[in-house]
Amino acid sequence: MSTTRKSVDGYVAALPDGVQSVFEAVRAVIRQAAPGAVEAIKYGMPVWLLPQGQVIYAAAWKNHIGLYPVYRGDAGFEALVGPWRDKKDTVRLDYAKPMAMDVVAAIVAARVAELESKP
């Protein structure tokens, strides 16, 4: 693993110029929705962690940003997130479309609430 991939800042710095700002915007939404989360790199991608467990992984790809895992929720959650689901527990935010920051915020808030409800 290169040294640039050992921190989230290094991960972002290694991204192409046009992708850096998009990823930073997603990162900001995640930080706001999970203010106590610690950033780390696992499996070669950024992850946000709370003491109770992982909140979300995010990775920048050639044509999209992927969020993993995005668990199923109630009908309202699925109505919001559903259009961006790529696979069972994956959300894909294509660069060619406006970034759905409200979706990112809802995903992270739901996961934080789930983790914080654990005994």
C-alpha positions in Angstrom: 0.0 0.0 0.0 1.4 3.4 -0.9 1.9 5.9 1.9 -0.8 8.2 0.4 -3.4 5.5 1.1 -2.6 5.2 4.8 -4.8 8.2 5.7 -8.0 9.6 4.4 -6.2 12.8 3.5 -3.7 10.8 1.5 -6.5 8.9 -0.2 -8.1 12.1 -1.3 -4.8 13.6 -2.4 -4.3 10.6 -4.7 -7.6 11.1 -6.4 -7.9 12.9 -9.8 -8.4 16.6 -9.5 -12.1 16.6 -10.5 -12.9 13.7 -8.1 -11.1 15.2 -5.1 -13.7 18.0 -4.6 -16.6 15.6 -5.0 -15.2 13.1 -2.5 -14.4 16.0 -0.1 -18.0 17.1 -0.3 -19.2 13.6 0.5 -16.7 13.4 3.3 -18.0 16.6 4.8 -21.5 15.3 4.8 -20.4 12.1 6.5 -18.4 14.0 9.1 -21.5 16.2 9.9 -23.9 13.3 10.1 -21.4 11.3 12.3 -19.5 13.9 14.2 -17.9 11.5 16.7 -16.7 9.1 14.0 -13.0 8.5 13.5 -11.7 8.3 10.0 -9.4 5.4 9.0 -8.4 3.3 5.9 -9.5 -0.3 5.8 -9.5 -2.5 2.7 -7.8 0.4 0.9 -10.7 2.8 1.3 -11.9 5.4 3.8 -14.1 4.2 6.7 -15.8 6.1 9.5 -15.8 4.3 12.8 -17.7 4.8 16.1 -16.8 2.8 19.2 -19.9 0.6 18.5 -18.7 -0.3 15.0 -18.3 1.0 11.4 -20.6 3.7 10.2 -19.8 3.7 6.4 -17.1 3.0 3.9 -16.7 5.3 0.9 -14.6 4.8 -2.2 -14.0 6.9 -5.3 -14.1 4.9 -8.6 -13.7 5.9 -12.2 -17.4 6.9 -12.7 -18.9 7.0 -9.2 -18.5 7.1 -5.4 -19.6 3.9 -3.7 -20.9 3.7 -0.2 -20.8 0.4 1.7 -22.6 -1.3 3.4 -25.9 0.5 3.2 -28.4 -1.7 5.1 -32.1 -1.9 4.3 -34.4 0.4 6.2 -38.0 1.2 6.5 -40.2 2.2 3.5 -39.3 5.9 3.7 -35.6 5.2 3.9 -35.8 2.8 0.9 -37.8 5.3 -1.1 -35.0 7.8 -0.6 -32.1 5.5 -1.1 -33.5 3.0 -3.5 -32.8 4.9 -6.8 -29.1 4.9 -5.9 -28.8 1.2 -4.9 -26.4 -0.7 -7.1 -26.3 -4.0 -5.3 -27.8 -5.4 -2.2 -25.9 -3.3 0.3 -24.2 -0.8 -2.1 -25.1 2.8 -3.0 -23.6 4.2 -6.2 -23.4 8.0 -6.7 -22.5 8.6 -10.3 -20.3 11.7 -11.1 -22.5 12.3 -14.2 -25.5 13.1 -11.9 -25.8 15.7 -9.1 -24.4 14.2 -5.9 -27.3 13.2 -3.6 -25.9 14.6 -0.4 -29.3 14.3 1.3 -29.1 10.6 0.6 -25.6 10.4 2.0 -26.7 12.2 5.1 -29.8 10.0 5.6 -27.7 6.8 5.2 -25.1 7.9 7.7 -27.7 9.2 10.2 -29.6 5.9 10.0 -26.5 3.9 10.6 -25.3 6.1 13.5 -28.8 5.8 15.1 -28.6 2.0 14.7 -25.2 1.8 16.3 -26.1 4.1 19.1 -29.2 2.1 20.0 -27.0 -1.0 20.6 -26.5 -1.8 24.3 
